[in-house]
Amino acid sequence: MIIYTLMISVSLTFWACRQPDPFSPNPPIVEQDTVFELAWATRVDYEKEIVGTDNTQQYKDLLLVGGDIGFPPTVLAFNKDTGEKEWEYVHEGAIKDEIDVSYVFNNIYVGMCSGGIVGIDLDTKVALWEIDLKAMNMTRGVKFDVFNNSLYFRSVWGLGSPVQNTKFFKLSPSTGELEVVYQTSNGLINPPAFYTDNASEINIIFNEYPWENDLPEESIQNLICIDYDSGDEIWRMDSITERFMSNVGQNAVVYDNRIVITGGDWSIYAFDVQTGARLWRYEFDYPWAIWANTNHLIHENRLYVNNGQEDVTCLDPETGELIWNNPKGGPNCTDNMVYYEKEDLLVFTSWGYGSVMVLDALTGETLHREHRFDNSAYNNDVVYDEERDMFFTSTYKHAIGFRVRRP
């Protein structure tokens, strides 16, 4: 009887252990943030904790990252699928400083340094040419623009001399040959906007900043349109801003081949592309604005702008009316916002936040902020590979591959 009772007791205990408690609450459901998915991360340099690179680029199956500050012109290539570092190129030539502006044109990596420009064949890993800007009494360029199979940049000749002038160059990526398209002794010009007029003639629009007004509170910003072939001025609008100049580092943009849009003081301005007549102005309530870090992005009938402060804003390019404003969208956005058409998202790096930002392009809502990886901030442009549906960028330590999706 004792044995029988013991068997029943053990059986009941075993049964009780196997059965769920009918009164216990369900475990809480933890929603996972699936907007940002890290695919891989690879150290740029295992011997250095901080690598100051700029301008992430891509070529075929490779992500291209520049070398560290103080290095000779360097390009590091990482496999887009695995993140494995496949090769490294270190330039040996007259130019000794790092690449901080770059562009990939077909199979040629064009790198801008403080002392000049180098052209590197990405298939053979051989330098094709170099341009020593210092030897030509010229300052470094600022950024590259591409139009009709050529690259363009501007540089100042004879800086500080009585005859200093700004030259706007056409650069052949295959040969390194330079051609002056336009030059002026009136002051600095910003990167251009190209457009084709009703007579199929190519025109270029610049902001112009006269030399004699160096103090910010006295600075002047003009808008000029020139004929590409002759360099003749087609129209000019002097002193387009109310108080001070801005938009020095980035291009004006042309909407629908009718409206040219540029930042200036704390505002965004729009002008008739054929006559220069002002069409609208949208004023922000900023005490100061620069419109220099991020190029104005037009997608269909929306204009996206970031002035270097935290706001990311969407305007109607036709009328200048506000569509949305995100006051914490991301300060000091890097050069290019990427419009991710598959999900209607804005994907970009905010250098001010040290983060990759993912915003709803239709409403402006911040869907995700990827702050750091391995305690290192994101600091470079995001680039997108449509075939892989992947994005790439870098931190101060890593080359990064990632994907995003709408939550």
N, C-alpha and C positions, 0 to 999 in steps of 0.2 A: 504493500500500500504506500509505503514511504517512497519507494522507487517510482511508482506510478504518478504520485503527486509531484515528485521532482521533475519528471518528464513533461508533465503538463505545464509546470512553471517555466521550464526552459523554452518550450514551444511558444508559449505566450510572449515571453521576452523577445524571442527571435522574430516573431510576427510583428510585434510592436516596433522593433527597430527597422523593419523593412517598409512599414506603412507610413505614408506622409501624415503629418498632423493636419487634420481637416480644418483646424481653426487658425493655423499659422498664416500670416498675410503673405501675399505674393511679393517677391523681391522687387525693389524699385527698378524701373527701366531707366537706364542711363543712356541718353542720346549722345551718340558720338559725332563730333564735328568732322564731316566728310568732305568739306569744301576743298581743302588743301591736302594732297597726298604726295608725300616725299617719295620719289622713285629711287634716287641715289644721291650720295654726297661723297665727294672725293677731295682730300686735302690737296691744295694747290702746291704747297711746298712743305714737306714734312719737317724741314729744319726751321721753319719760321711760323710763329703764332699769328702774325699779322702780315698780310700781303696786300699792298695798295694798288689794285688793278682797276682798270676802267674799260667801259664799252665792250660788254660781252657780245660776241658775234657767233655765227654758225656757218658751216660749210659741209654740205652733203651729210655724212654720218657723224660729223665732229662738232663739238662745242669748242669755241676758241676763246681763250682767256689771256690777257696780256700779263707781262712780267711785273715784278714789284718795282716800286719807286726807287730810283737810284741804280737800277739795272740797265744794261744796254737794251735796245729794242728786242723784246722777247715775245714769243707766241707759244702757248701751251695748248695742246689738242687733246680733248677727252671724248671717248666714245659715248654717243648719245644714249645708247641702249644700256650699257653696263656701267658707265662712269669711269671706266679704266682710262688712265692717261696713256695715250698711244705714242706721242712724240713731243719734242720741245725744240724750238728754233731760237737760237741766240745770234743776233746780228753782229757781224764784224765789219765795221766800216767807219766812215768819218763821224757819223752820228752816234753818240755815246749814251744818250739819255732814254728813259723809258717811253713807251707808247702810251698816250693817254686819250687819243681820239682815233678811231679806226673805222674801216668800212671794208666789206668783202664784195668785190666786183668780179663776177664769174669765178675764176680760180685764183684771183689775186687778192691778197690781204694788203690793204693800204693803211699804214700806220703813221699817225702824226705825232711828232715829238716836239719838245720845246726848241730843238735846234734844227729840225727839218722833217722830211717825210721819207719813208721807205716803202718799196713795193716788193712783196714776197710771193713767189709762186707756191701755192699750198700743195700742189701735187709733187713737186720736186724738192720742196723746202729749200729753195735757193733764192737769194736776193736778185731781183731783176734790175733794180735801179735805186738810187737814193738822191734826194735833193737837199743840199745844205743851205737852208734858208739864212742862217747867220752869215755865211760867206757872201750872200747876195744882199746884205744890209737890210734884211727883212725880219719882222717878228714872226712868231709861230702863227699858224692858222688856228681856228677855233673849232670848226666842225666841217664835215663834208656834206655836200648835197649832190644828188645824182639826177641827171637829165639827159636824155638822148645819148645814152651809152658813154657819157663822160662824167667825171667828178668835178666839183667846183668848191673853192674855198676862197676866203679873203685874208689878206695880210697887209700890214703897214710897212711901207718902205721908208727908210730914213727917219725912224721915230725920234722925235726931239729936235730934229734939224729944221731950219727955216723952210725947207722944201719937202717936208714929209707929205706923203699921200697914201691913200688906201687903194690897193689893187685887188680886183676880183678876177681870179684865175680859173681857167678851164684846164683840167689835168687829165691826160691820157693814162688810164691805169696800166695799160700794157707796156708803155714806153717811158712814162714819167715826163713826157713833153709838156711844157707849160705854154699857155697862151693867155694874154691879158684880154679879157672881155670888156672890162670897164675899169676906169680909175678916176679918183676925185681927190682934190686937195682941200675940199670943204670940210672933211671930217671922217669919222668912222662910219661904216655901213654895216648893217646886220646881215645874216644869211638871207638869201633871196626867196621870192616866190615867183615861179615861172607860170605864164599862162599864154594861151594862143588866142589872138583877137579874131574879130569877124572876118578879117581879110587873110586869115591863116598865117599872120605874122607873129613871131614869138616875142613876147615882152617880158621884162624882169622888173619886179617891184622890191624896193629896199626901204627900210627905215634909215635915215641919215642923221648923224649926231655931230653938229659942228664942233670943231676943236676949241673955239674960243669960249665955250661955256662949260667949264669943267666942274663947277660947284653944282651939287645935285639940285639945290633950290633955284639955280639959274639955268639949268640945262634945257636944251631945245631938242625936240624930236620932229623931223620932217619926214614926209612920205613922198617918194619919187618913183616914177615909172619910166623906164628907158627901153629903147628899141634894141633887141639882142644883137642884130647884125651891125648896126651903125654906132650904137652907144649914144645916140641922140636922145635927149629928154623929150618924152611925150607929154607928161604932165607932172606937176609938183604941187604938193600941199605943205606949206610951211607951218611950223608950230602947231601940230595937230593935237597936242595935249594941253591940259589946263595948267598944270604946275611943273612937272618934271618929266624927264625921259625915262623909259624902261624898255623891256623887250630886246635888249642888246644882243643876247646870245642865241635867240631863236628866230625862226622864220615867221613872217606874215603868212597867212594861208588864204587860198582862193576858194570860195564856195560857188559851185554851179557855174563857173567861168564868168560870174557877174559881180561878185562881192569879194573885196579883199579885207581881211580881218587881222587886226594886230592889237597887242597890248600896249598900253601907255599910261603913265602915272598909276592911279589905282583903278583904271577902267579898261574895258575892252571896246575898241572902236571898229566901225565898219565903213567902207568907202566904195563908191561905184568904181569898178575896175577899169572902165573906159575913160572916165573923166576925173576921178579923184574926189568927187563931191561926197561929203560925209552923209551917211545914211542913218546911222544910229550910234548911240553910246550907252553902254551899261556900266554904271558906277557901283563899285563895291565900297563897303564902309571900312576899308583898311586905312590905317594911318600911313602905310607905306606899301608899295608893291614893286616887284621887279620884273615879273614875267620873263624870266631868263632861263630857268632850269628845265622846264617841260614845254615841248612844242605844243601848240594848240592842235587838237585832234578833231577833225570833222568826220563823222560817220552818218551817211544818209542826211537826215534833216536835223542833226544834233551837233552842237559844238561843245567840246569838253576842254576846260581850262584849269590850270593850277598856277597860282602866282608865286609860289614859294612859301606861303603861309599854309595853314592846315586845311583851308577850304579846297575842295574839288567841286567844280560847278559845271552845270550843263545849261547852255543857252540855245535859243532858236537862232540860227545864223541868218535867217531871213529878216527877223524883226529885232533881235536882241533881247527878247523877252526871256525871263527866267523860267526854266523847266524844273530844275531842282538844284539845291545847294547842300552839300554835306560839309558842315563846319569842322569835322574831324576826319576828312577823307584822306589826308596824308600830306605833311609839309615837305617841301623840297623834293618833289617827285623827280626821278631821274628823267633823262631826255624824252623817252617815248612811252606813252601809255599804249598798251596792246588792247584792241577791241576784239574780244573773243566772240565771234559771231555765232558759234554753235550754241552758246548759252546766254548771249547778250550780257556779257560781263566786261568790266574794265579790270585788267590785270597789270600791275606795275609795281615798281619799288619806290617806296617813300624813304629817301635817305634820311630825312628828319626823324622818322620813326624807327629807322633801321629795320624796316619790315617790308615783306611782300604784301600788297593790299589787293583784295578782291572786292570790287564794288558792283552792285546791281546797276548796269548801265542805263536802265529805264527809270529807276526810282532814286538812285544815288545811295541806297542803303549799303552800309559796310557789312558784307557777308562774312568776311574773314580778315584777320590780320595775323600773318605768320611772322612772329617777332624776331626770333633768333634760331640759329642751329648751332649746337655745341658752344653756346655762350658767345657766338659771333654774329654781328649784325649783318643784314643784307645791305648791299651798297651799290649794286650795278643794275643796269637796264635788264629788263626781262625780254627774252626773245622767244618766238613761238615756231614750232615745227608742225605744220598742218598734217603731214603724212603720219606722224607718230601721235598727233594730238597731245603734244607735250610742250612744257615751258622749261626754259633754262635761265639761270642767272648765277650769281656767286655771292658769297659772304667775304669777309676779310680772311677767311681760312679755307673755304671750300668752293669748288665748282658744284653746282646743284642742278638736278633734274627733277621736275615735279609735274603733277597734273592738278587740274581744278575741275570742280563740277558744282552746279547750282544745288543748294540744299533742298 
